[in-house]
């Protein structure tokens, strides 16, 4: 759901051109905090594959158009250790606007696709 170095800034980067999710895979990546908006077209199941490098903090949550944590059960991906981490979760999304709220001190990736 995006490649930014470091985590020293007090402001989180925000994407201004929100990608539209269709049936094609969408890839986001970075190495610091960010708010990444996207639009889901059509209701349906989406797979969220999240990866975070070791030696970093990584918290990624999915938010709806009201900024409420949703679908992934709030802060679904939390890593505070020295090991690389990867997980895939399937989430049913309605059509609409969403965002990924990322808090990270190292490299991370999110790939969203239709199963």
Secondary structure, DSSP 8 states (H G I E B T S, - for coil): ------S--SS-EE-SS-EEESSS-EEEEESS-EEEEEEE-SSEEEEEEEEE-SSEEEEEEEE-TTS-B-SS-SS-EEEEESS-EEEEEEEEE-SEEEEEEEEESS-EEEEEE--
